[in-house]
């Protein structure tokens, strides 16, 4: 019988390649690790052609329907992420490929990053730093966050943790979610409101919804026009949840006070990416869970999902 093949098709930037958790898979089969990202579709398919299991460690490696059809042996895709938008889930389900993610596993890590982005934006740290480096001594008011209104869009694992952090510093937390409940509002010490009210009243709007057809460009020209002219917008969800061009226009015209982003509709961002030219922005390269603790949690979780699947006890199954 052929040895089970577990393939990591492109661990770039590094995520799991030095993880001790990979050793736990040795009793189950051969682990084949590619440290560089495949340069072409053909190279990507060649790497995974004989895989029984894929560990998709980086979201930059995507699997579309026509590519999944060529992976005839594939039984499982284990993700080092919460998000699943890099996989065509419809085709995976059709082919009987199980996809497992890691819901909530790094929620405190991601929420802390979001919280940090909020503070960096409110205190104008990037703007002030760049000014000082150019020999300028800017006079510009910072934003005092205590007693301000934090509007959270999406109260899943990460949004809930963001609510806890906001409450901890004395912000007034309101929220919108697809399925609000009085019980959840009481548990999180928040008030659910409709989307327009949240946008109109919030001093900070923080996005924590997964990317779906419903959430694509959830924040666009209309929604930005509802926001306060000095409001701050934070996005650690997915890049396509906001209309980037509309956000750039709002920033450049002084319609909002600043934007902090960890996720983009093009990754990696090209040199001419429009947000890079804006002044009042804080930008990080999709690294919200990239702490030693967060990386280890995701690597452990990806391996846990594989072992559970091989023991006929699949967990965290998306499809």
SULZI-V231451 format. One record per pair of residues at least 6 apart in sequence whose ideal C-beta (glycine too) atoms are under 7 Angstrom apart, sorted by the first residue. I is the first residue (numbers start at 1). J is the second residue. Records with the same first field share a line. If there is no record, write none. Layout:
BEGIN
I = J, J
END
This chain:
BEGIN
3 = 29, 30
4 = 28, 29, 52
5 = 29, 30, 32, 50, 51, 52
6 = 25, 29, 30, 31, 32, 52, 53, 55, 306
7 = 32, 47, 48, 51, 54
8 = 16, 33, 34, 55, 57
9 = 34, 38, 44, 47, 48, 54, 61
10 = 34, 36, 37, 38, 58, 61
11 = 17, 33, 34, 35, 57, 58
12 = 35, 36, 37, 58
13 = 58
15 = 57, 58, 80, 295
16 = 22, 55, 57, 80, 299, 302
17 = 33, 35
19 = 299
21 = 299, 300, 303
22 = 31
24 = 303, 307
25 = 31, 303, 306
28 = 310
34 = 47
37 = 60, 61
38 = 44, 47
41 = 67
44 = 61
45 = 67, 70
48 = 54, 71
49 = 71
50 = 73
51 = 71, 73, 74
52 = 73, 74, 75
53 = 75, 76, 78, 306
54 = 74, 77
55 = 78, 80, 302
56 = 77, 79, 80, 86
57 = 80
59 = 81, 83, 86
60 = 267
61 = 86
62 = 86
63 = 86, 87, 88
64 = 88
65 = 88, 91
68 = 88, 91, 92, 95, 97
69 = 91
74 = 97
75 = 97, 98
76 = 97, 98, 100, 306, 309
77 = 87, 92, 97, 99
78 = 100, 302, 305, 306
79 = 100, 101, 102, 302
80 = 298, 299, 302
81 = 101, 102, 298
82 = 101, 102, 103
83 = 210, 238
84 = 99, 101, 318
85 = 211, 238
87 = 99
89 = 99, 318, 319
92 = 99, 319
93 = 319
98 = 309, 314, 317
99 = 318, 319
100 = 305, 309, 314, 315, 316, 317, 318
101 = 316, 318
102 = 298, 301, 316
103 = 157, 316
104 = 157
105 = 297, 298, 301
106 = 289, 294, 297, 298
107 = 157, 158, 161
108 = 161
109 = 289, 291, 293, 294
110 = 158, 236, 288, 289
111 = 158, 161, 162, 165
113 = 236, 262, 288
114 = 162, 206, 234, 236, 288
115 = 162, 165
117 = 234, 260, 262, 282
118 = 204, 206, 232, 234, 260
120 = 126, 260, 282
121 = 232, 258, 260, 282
122 = 142, 143, 145, 232
123 = 142
124 = 140, 142
126 = 282
127 = 279, 280
128 = 138
131 = 138
143 = 232
145 = 169, 171
146 = 169, 170, 171
147 = 170, 172
148 = 171, 203, 204
149 = 172, 174, 201, 202, 203
150 = 166, 171, 172, 173, 202, 204, 206
151 = 174, 175, 198, 202, 204, 205
152 = 159, 162, 163, 173, 175, 206, 208
153 = 176, 198, 205, 206, 207, 208, 209
154 = 177, 207, 208, 209, 237
155 = 163, 175, 177, 184, 188
156 = 208
158 = 208
159 = 208
160 = 188
162 = 206, 208
163 = 173, 175, 188, 190
166 = 173
167 = 173, 189
173 = 189, 190
174 = 190, 191, 193, 198, 202
175 = 190, 192
176 = 192, 193, 194, 195, 198
177 = 192
180 = 192
185 = 191, 192
196 = 226
199 = 205, 223, 226, 227
200 = 226
202 = 231
203 = 228, 231, 232
204 = 231, 232, 234
205 = 227, 231, 233, 234
206 = 234
207 = 219, 234, 235, 237, 241
208 = 237
209 = 215, 218, 237, 241
211 = 238, 240, 241
215 = 241
216 = 240
217 = 240, 242, 243
218 = 241
219 = 241, 242, 243
220 = 243, 246
221 = 243, 246
224 = 246, 247, 250, 255, 256
227 = 256
229 = 254, 255, 256, 257
230 = 257
231 = 256, 257
232 = 257, 258
233 = 256, 259
234 = 260
235 = 241, 242, 261, 263
236 = 262, 263, 288
237 = 263
238 = 263
239 = 263, 264, 265, 267
240 = 265
244 = 265, 274, 275
245 = 274
247 = 259
248 = 274, 275, 278
250 = 256
251 = 259, 278, 280
252 = 278
257 = 280
258 = 280, 281
259 = 281
260 = 281, 282
261 = 275, 281, 283
262 = 284, 286, 287, 288
263 = 286
266 = 273
267 = 286
269 = 276
275 = 281, 283
289 = 298
305 = 315, 316
308 = 314, 315
END
